[in-house]
Amino acid sequence: MIDIALVIAFTLVGLAVAFTLYRLLRGPSAPDRILALDTLYVNTIALLVLLGIHLGSNIYFEAALLIALMGFVGTVALCKFLLRGDIIE
């Protein structure tokens, strides 16, 4: 039963990644692309968590935490750059 749920989850998150990549490449404006990049981080975290559940390994959960941290810092830096033109004051 869990195998079927994992296959469905992998498929749906894979579709979400594909749609997010489309918005990242074709976004009409920079804020749309930044939002797509942030969503891509979240989708990557979901894929890593699903892979960790599938393989039964804890290392994927730690990698997901690191990607979450880097994604947050990257999103804040990009938004600050768009608003002010520089990152460091």
C-alpha positions as a Python dict, from the first residue, in 0.01 Angstrom:
ca = {
    (1, 'M'): (0, 0, 0),
    (2, 'I'): (280, 244, 86),
    (3, 'D'): (450, 161, -245),
    (4, 'I'): (148, 275, -441),
    (5, 'A'): (127, 596, -240),
    (6, 'L'): (497, 664, -301),
    (7, 'V'): (461, 612, -677),
    (8, 'I'): (166, 851, -688),
    (9, 'A'): (353, 1106, -474),
    (10, 'F'): (667, 1084, -689),
    (11, 'T'): (456, 1135, -1001),
    (12, 'L'): (269, 1436, -865),
    (13, 'V'): (580, 1605, -724),
    (14, 'G'): (759, 1536, -1054),
    (15, 'L'): (477, 1712, -1239),
    (16, 'A'): (503, 2002, -995),
    (17, 'V'): (876, 2026, -1068),
    (18, 'A'): (808, 2029, -1443),
    (19, 'F'): (548, 2306, -1412),
    (20, 'T'): (777, 2506, -1184),
    (21, 'L'): (1066, 2478, -1428),
    (22, 'Y'): (838, 2602, -1703),
    (23, 'R'): (743, 2907, -1494),
    (24, 'L'): (1107, 2963, -1402),
    (25, 'L'): (1214, 2970, -1766),
    (26, 'R'): (912, 3152, -1909),
    (27, 'G'): (814, 3378, -1620),
    (28, 'P'): (705, 3720, -1739),
    (29, 'S'): (884, 3907, -1463),
    (30, 'A'): (1167, 3869, -1214),
    (31, 'P'): (939, 3828, -907),
    (32, 'D'): (759, 3543, -1086),
    (33, 'R'): (1091, 3372, -1147),
    (34, 'I'): (1201, 3418, -787),
    (35, 'L'): (874, 3267, -667),
    (36, 'A'): (923, 2976, -908),
    (37, 'L'): (1274, 2923, -775),
    (38, 'D'): (1144, 2919, -419),
    (39, 'T'): (875, 2669, -520),
    (40, 'L'): (1143, 2457, -686),
    (41, 'Y'): (1329, 2442, -355),
    (42, 'V'): (1013, 2319, -183),
    (43, 'N'): (953, 2057, -454),
    (44, 'T'): (1314, 1938, -424),
    (45, 'I'): (1269, 1901, -50),
    (46, 'A'): (954, 1697, -109),
    (47, 'L'): (1138, 1471, -353),
    (48, 'L'): (1421, 1415, -107),
    (49, 'V'): (1181, 1332, 175),
    (50, 'L'): (996, 1087, -50),
    (51, 'L'): (1324, 929, -154),
    (52, 'G'): (1428, 898, 211),
    (53, 'I'): (1101, 724, 292),
    (54, 'H'): (1135, 494, -8),
    (55, 'L'): (1495, 394, 67),
    (56, 'G'): (1463, 405, 446),
    (57, 'S'): (1767, 629, 489),
    (58, 'N'): (1800, 929, 718),
    (59, 'I'): (2065, 1106, 510),
    (60, 'Y'): (1802, 1234, 266),
    (61, 'F'): (1616, 1410, 547),
    (62, 'E'): (1936, 1590, 647),
    (63, 'A'): (1995, 1691, 285),
    (64, 'A'): (1638, 1823, 272),
    (65, 'L'): (1706, 2040, 577),
    (66, 'L'): (2020, 2182, 418),
    (67, 'I'): (1836, 2261, 94),
    (68, 'A'): (1559, 2429, 294),
    (69, 'L'): (1814, 2650, 468),
    (70, 'M'): (1994, 2740, 146),
    (71, 'G'): (1664, 2802, -32),
    (72, 'F'): (1546, 3043, 236),
    (73, 'V'): (1872, 3237, 237),
    (74, 'G'): (1880, 3247, -144),
    (75, 'T'): (1522, 3371, -169),
    (76, 'V'): (1583, 3646, 85),
    (77, 'A'): (1901, 3753, -94),
    (78, 'L'): (1732, 3765, -435),
    (79, 'C'): (1434, 3962, -302),
    (80, 'K'): (1664, 4207, -126),
    (81, 'F'): (1861, 4250, -447),
    (82, 'L'): (1544, 4321, -645),
    (83, 'L'): (1419, 4575, -394),
    (84, 'R'): (1741, 4763, -322),
    (85, 'G'): (1987, 4676, -597),
    (86, 'D'): (2241, 4539, -351),
    (87, 'I'): (2251, 4258, -97),
    (88, 'I'): (2493, 4390, 165),
    (89, 'E'): (2417, 4730, 312),
}
